Amino acid sequence: MKYLLLSLLAVLWISTPALAQRDPPVFSSYLPSITLFNERATLDFDLLFCKAGGPIEHTEHQMYVLGYLEKDEARILELAADKKLTSKKQEGAKLLLDVLEEEKLAAILDTKVAMREVMKPDEEQQPRKPGQGGHSYKYSFNVNNGSLFKTIGGLKNFKVEMESGRRYYNDKFKLLIFVPVNDCKYATKVPKELRDMYDFAHFYDSDTILLYFKPLPYRFQFKPPDEQGAVELYVD
């Protein structure tokens, strides 16, 4: 009986680590820093993306910048809440980004990959401090206003209004940031070794493709092009 008890304890001791969760959940993901500048000829902006928790092996993440009309925001967020469009289990199916582009509700303006910021020696005990820890990713984007005008103008509900023979563009548009998990089909620029590794966004929905999906807090509107055809923006 004594040896049987010892054997059972040994099995339990060996099995417990195997049953334990290997990685903590991602309990927050956010943009602590947004810098917007130079909207005259180009729309330039820097973003700092942070995530707290999650698999530490994922040293790179891809970010998409989408453009969409403000009046379509409710419909876009409604689609983003549909788990059939955000589940990694829907292999071969059209997912959220496919549907947004197909219905011309949003368009991809740019996408880039950023490496995780390396912790400094004195920050070892605070790896999740925004902008300084090992879970921070810096991105810089530059979108030409002429290309932006063509892209936003191609959205389904974009309208051009005429007054006294001049064209006016009263529709306001916004930017939406999408960071997919690395093991979904949208992580196209992430190294293959990371795409093949399990990644998850939240402990309550480990199958979602959405690590981050939110609009930026700005609204834009096109000014009528000048005689040279240059495109500028109003920003608020």
C-alpha positions, -999 to 999 in steps of 0.1 A, spaced: 0 0 0 29 23 9 45 18 -25 12 22 -43 7 56 -26 42 68 -35 36 57 -72 3 76 -74 20 107 -59 48 105 -85 23 102 -113 4 132 -101 36 153 -97 47 145 -132 13 150 -148 4 184 -131 28 205 -152 16 189 -184 -20 199 -175 -11 234 -166 -16 263 -190 16 269 -208 10 306 -215 -10 333 -197 -39 348 -216 -38 381 -234 -57 402 -209 -52 435 -227 -41 449 -260 -41 486 -267 -25 516 -285 -8 538 -258 7 561 -283 -7 576 -316 12 603 -335 -5 619 -365 13 645 -387 18 660 -421 -17 656 -436 -10 682 -464 4 658 -490 6 625 -471 -10 610 -441 19 600 -418 14 584 -384 32 563 -358 15 538 -336 27 518 -306 8 486 -301 11 468 -267 -2 435 -255 -1 421 -220 1 384 -217 0 358 -244 26 334 -258 60 351 -254 74 332 -284 55 356 -307 82 383 -312 65 398 -343 30 410 -352 15 423 -383 -7 454 -384 -33 464 -410 -46 500 -415 -80 500 -430 -99 530 -443 -137 532 -441 -166 557 -440 -178 569 -407 -214 561 -416 -205 525 -421 -188 520 -387 -219 504 -371 -221 478 -398 -184 470 -397 -184 465 -359 -215 443 -363 -196 421 -387 -166 420 -364 -189 406 -336 -200 377 -358 -179 348 -346 -184 329 -379 -163 357 -395 -136 358 -368 -130 321 -361 -97 304 -370 -117 271 -373 -135 283 -404 -108 269 -427 -111 280 -463 -141 303 -455 -143 340 -461 -135 358 -429 -140 394 -417 -114 412 -438 -125 393 -470 -161 404 -464 -153 440 -456 -133 443 -489 -159 423 -509 -187 446 -497 -165 477 -502 -171 487 -466 -134 491 -459 -101 490 -478 -66 480 -468 -44 511 -469 -12 494 -457 1 465 -436 34 461 -419 52 438 -394 70 450 -363 94 433 -340 88 432 -303 107 459 -284 136 444 -264 135 449 -226 163 470 -210 181 453 -181 165 476 -155 130 468 -169 132 431 -164 106 430 -137 81 452 -156 79 437 -191 44 451 -197 50 488 -191 35 506 -221 61 516 -246 90 501 -228 84 465 -222 89 433 -241 52 433 -253 55 466 -273 55 469 -311 62 502 -330 48 509 -365 51 538 -389 28 544 -419 29 568 -448 -2 571 -471 -1 594 -501 -32 616 -501 -38 610 -539 -38 572 -534 -59 576 -503 -85 597 -522 -88 570 -549 -91 542 -523 -117 559 -501 -136 571 -532 -139 535 -543 -159 525 -512 -195 516 -518 -212 544 -499 -189 573 -508 -208 602 -523 -197 632 -543 -219 663 -540 -220 691 -566 -225 728 -558 -221 757 -582 -203 734 -606 -178 723 -580 -174 689 -564 -175 685 -526 -167 655 -505 -187 657 -473 -184 620 -463 -161 617 -433 -138 586 -431 -118 570 -404 -89 546 -399 -93 512 -383 -64 492 -369 -64 454 -372 -38 431 -356 -44 394 -364 -32 366 -343 -1 349 -359 -17 316 -367 -45 329 -389 -45 335 -426 -41 373 -423 -6 371 -408 8 371 -443 41 389 -436 50 372 -403 78 345 -405 65 310 -412 79 296 -379 56 320 -360 26 313 -383 29 277 -375 29 283 -337 -3 284 -316 -13 320 -309 -44 334 -292 -59 368 -284 -81 363 -253 -87 335 -228 -124 337 -233 -121 334 -271 -90 315 -280 -102 308 -316 -106 345 -327 -84 360 -354 -87 394 -337 -58 403 -315 -68 440 -319 -96 456 -340 -105 492 -332 -109 526 -350 -85 554 -344 -100 585 -326 -98 607 -357 -122 617 -385 -110 629 -419 -126 647 -448 -112 655 -482 -108 691 -493 -118 698 -529 -86 694 -550 -69 726 -560 -60 737 -596 -30 714 -595 -51 685 -584 -34 682 -550 -55 665 -523 -55 677 -488 -74 666 -457 -94 681 -429 -87 663 -396 -107 664 -364 
